[in-house]
Amino acid sequence: MYFCDKLLYDFVTNIRRVFVTKSLIKSIENRIVNNNRGWCFTQDHFRDLGSYDAIRQALSRLNKVGFIHRLAPGLYHFPRYHNEIGELPPKIENVITAIKESQKIKCQPSGAYAANLLGLSEQVPAKIVVLTDGPSKKIKIANQEIIFKSTIPKNMATAETITGLIIQALKYIGKDNIDKKHISIIKSRLDDNDLIELKRNAYLAPAWVAKLIKTKIIGK
């Protein structure tokens, strides 16, 4: 009798497990689709839908059938496609956003990447360096490497603002290499609110950058 009860219990448990898994997968699929193609995400973006292991298994299944693609351990992408080129690589900013949201950290593009985002450089660097108040880590996606570099609070004071982007870009270009074209490009990207923010936060930049912002970009 006990043996039969055990078989019945296992059968019902397995049926329930399959049902829950299918339901979870459907919920995850819906959330992914609602965020549109190109979305990058981690398991943490579904923590309200089930246990860690259940979400991990569901994402693994969706990856196996090609619905999503695994970019790195724990990091996934809902791929975009081009009619002629085929699958498009994930946007760097989407990857950074996924990590930022997952780990609840701030991120500030720096170096050549900051210059590229401002239009001061046309080439996207092979190594993307992002300053963060979180732990340092590296993520390699195809031929590109994203480096999250932990830094001191002072460097994060203007994180995720236009001021922070300009500071990092100017530091990368260098005091002796900044010309009228660079200044013109930066000014063309700014609206009145940006100028107000720059005026308020310029003092947080290195002295030479702060002076350049006040005299050449703000013009006051």
N, C-alpha and C positions, 0 to 999 in steps of 0.2 A: 504494500500500500504506500509506504514511504517513497519507494522508488518511483511509482507512478505520479505521486504528488510532486516529486522533484522534477520529473520530466515536464509536467504541466507548468510548473513554476518557471522553468528555464525557457519553455516555449513562449509563454506570455511575456517574459522579460525581454526576450529577443525581439518579439514583435513590437513591443513598446519602444525598444531602443531604435529600431529601424524607423518607426514612425517619427520619433523625436528628431532623429538625424535628418530625415527628409524635410521635416518642418523647419529645422534650423538652416539647412542649406537653402531652402526657398527664401527664408527671411534675409539671409546674407546676400543671396542673389539680388533680391529687391533693393537692398540698400546700395549695393554696388551700382546697379543700373540707374538708380535715382541720382547718383553722384556723377553720372556721365562717363563716357570713355576718356581715358587719360588719367583717371583718378588713381592715386597711389595710396596704399593703406597698409596697416599692420593688424594683427589680431586684436589689438586694443580698441580698434574702431568698432568692434562688435561685442565688447565685454558685457553689454547689457542683454545679450541674446542667449548666452549660455556659458558653460564652464570653459576654462582655458583649453582643456584637452578636446572638448567637443568642437570648439571653434577651429582649433588647429587641424583636426581631422577633416572638417567640412571644407576648409580652405585648400587642404591637400587634394581633396577629391575634385574641387573646381579647377585646380591647377592641372591635374592629370587629364581632364577632358578638354583643356584648352580654353575654358571660359575666362580664366585669369592667368597671368604669368608671374612666376616667382622671380623677383629681381635679386634678392639676397635673403639670407636666413631671416624669416619673419616679416619680410617686406614683399608686397605684391603690387601688381599693376593690372588695371582693366584696359587692355590695349586699344589703341586707335589704329585705324587702317587708312591707307591711301589707295585709290583705284589702280594706280600704276606701280607705286613703290612697294605696296603691301603694308606690313606692320611697321608702325612708327615707334621710335624709341620714346621712353617716358620723358616728360619735361623735367629738367633739373629742379625747378621751383616746386613741382608737385612732389618729388621725392623728399626734398627738404621739409616741406609742409607736413608730410606724413610722419616723418621722424619727430618733428617739433610737436605735433599734436599727440603722438603716442607717448613721448617722454615728458611732455609738459615743460618744455624748455623754450628759451628764446634763441633765435638764430640771427646772425648778422653777416651777410655776404661780405667778403673782404678781397683784397688783392685784385688780380686780373678779372675775377668774376664780378666784383663790384663795378669796375670800369666798364665791363661789357654791358651790365644791366643799365648803366647810365648812358650808353651809346658812345662812350669814349674809345671803345675798342670793338671792332667787328668780330673778332675771333673769340669763340668760346674756349676757354682753356681746358686742357686735358685733365688738369687737377683743379677741382673746385674747392676752395678753402672757405669754410664758414665758421665764424667765431660763435661760441656758445657758452651759456652758463651751466651747461650740462657736461657729461663726461666726454672725453675725446674718443673718437672712433673713426674708422674708415669704411666706406662702402664702395665696392667696385661694381660698376654696371657697364658691361661690354668693355669699351676702351676708355671709359671715363671713370675717374676716381673722385668721390666726394669725401672731403676730409672735414670732420667736425672737430674744431680745435678749442678746447677749454681755455678760457681766458679770465683775466681779473675783472671785477665788477666795473671798474672805470671804463674799460673798453666796451662794456655792454650798456652803458648809461644811455646811449642813443640807438640801441638796437631796434631794428625793424621800423626805422623812421627814415625819411629822406635825408635828414641830417647825417645819420649814421652811414648811409650809403655814400654820400658825398665825401665824408671824412675818409672813409676807407679807400675810395677811388683816388682821391688826391694824394693820400699817403703812398699808394702804390705807384702812381705816375712819378711822384717825386717833385720836390720844390723847384729844382732847376729845369725841369722838363715840361712844366705846365705852360701852355701858350694861350693866345687869344681864342684859338679854335676850341680848345677844351672848355674855356669859360663860356663861350657862346653856346656850345652844346648843352652844358649844364643849365644855363639860364633859360634855354628854350624848353626845358623839361619841367620848369617850376611854375606853379600858379601862386596866387596871392597868399593862400594858406601855407604853402610850402615856404614862402619867403618869411612869413611871420614865425614859423617854427625854426627856421634857420637863424633868424635874429635872436630868438629866445635861447637856443641851445648851442650856438657857435662856441661859447666859452668852454664847452666840454671837449673841444678838439685840441690837438697840439697847438702851441702858440702860433706857429707859422701858418697852419691851416686855418685857424680862427681869424687871423688877420686877412688872409686871402679871401675868405668867405665874406667878411665885412666890407672890404674895400673893392673887390672885383665882382662878386656875385650879387650881394645885396646892394652894394653901391652907396652905402651910407656909413 
